[in-house]
Amino acid sequence: MNYTIFITAALMATIAIAETNTTENIDVVKLLEAKYQRDMKTSEGRKFWHGKLVSHIADPSNVVVITTHEDGKVFKDAAKVVRPIDSVNAANKRLKRTVNKKGVPKRLADARQRRADEVNMGPTNVTVTITAGGTK
């Protein structure tokens, strides 16, 4: 909130200096407006201009997140919707398959290890060529 007063004072001082040239005055206002719009896209920028975050409320019926800052400014942003299947898939990607080699024959343990390595390295593409009419 103190920054807002500082920016306003700086703007007024700049306007007073540039009072003789209207073009400079308009340019300064446009630059300041552009900075404000860029800062409103981030939480840090909003904090700089409007003070600390006072409340953060999720509204599931309208799928928005409502945030209120010290100076009373309220922002309504679209909430990020995460489907359960997306959450499960993301968690599964982070998992690594491990192999228990105790009490199994070496050949089986090696086969399990090869399969685990394939899964951990990502998807495998298999190309199959089929000839119509079979082979002769």
Disulfide bonds with the S-S distance in Angstrom:
none
